[in-house]
């Protein structure tokens, strides 16, 4: 497993797919309105699973903002960390 996902890394991952700078990523923005399609969302979910955040495409697609994605990822990482103890 790689390093845990941080908010900075999350923003950088999104920025890569949105062709923006990480500080330009608006966490209140809707991922689909921002231009992410199902293939990109699936790719991001796979990337984030490799950090220990067990999320699926469906779980991400059901959420209406990048901020909600971050909340889900944070919760899943915290749950994974507690399961390792």
N, C-alpha and C positions, 0 to 999 in steps of 0.2 A: 504494500500500500504506500502511496506517496504522501506528501505532506498534507495536513488538513487544509481545506479550502478556507481562505480568508475573504473578507469583504473586498479587499483590494484585488485579490486574484479573481474573484467572481466578476468584478467590474471589468478587469482586463480581458477575461474570457468573452464577456458580452461585447466589449468594444471591438474585439477582433472580428466578430461576425457582423457587427453593425457598421464597421469601417469608421469608427470614432476613436477619440481618446478616452481612456477610462474615466476621467473626471467629467466627460460629457454625457455619460450614461445616466439617464433620468430613471431612478428607481420607481417612480410613480407611473412610468409609461407602460402601456400594454405591449407585451412582446410581439403579438401579431401585427399591431399597428406600427411597431418599430421596424418591421420588415423580416422578422424571423419566420421561416417556414418550418414544416414538420421535420424535414431532414436536418436542418440546423439545430432544432430543439432536441432531436434524438441524439445528435452528435454531442451537444452540451451535456445532456443527461449521462451519456456514457463517460465523458470526461470527468464529471463530478462524482460518478459512482466510483471511479478509480481513486478518489480522495477519501472514500469511506462514507459518502453521503448517498445512501440508497434511495434514489428517486427514479420514477419512471416518466416516460414521455407523457402519459395520461395525467399524472399528478401535476406536472408543470403546465400542461395545456389547460387544465382546469382553473389555473390561477390567473388573475387579471392584471398583474403588474410584476415587474422585476423585483420589487420589494417583497412581494408575497413569495416569489421564488426563493429569495434569500432567507426569509423566515423559515420556509420548509427545509431548505438545505442545512441551516443552522441547527434546527431541531433534530434532524436526522443524524448529523455529525455528533451532536451531544449524546444522542441515544446510542450510537455506535461506540462512543468513548466509554459510556457507562457499562455497556455489554462486555467490553474487554477487561473490565476490572474484576 
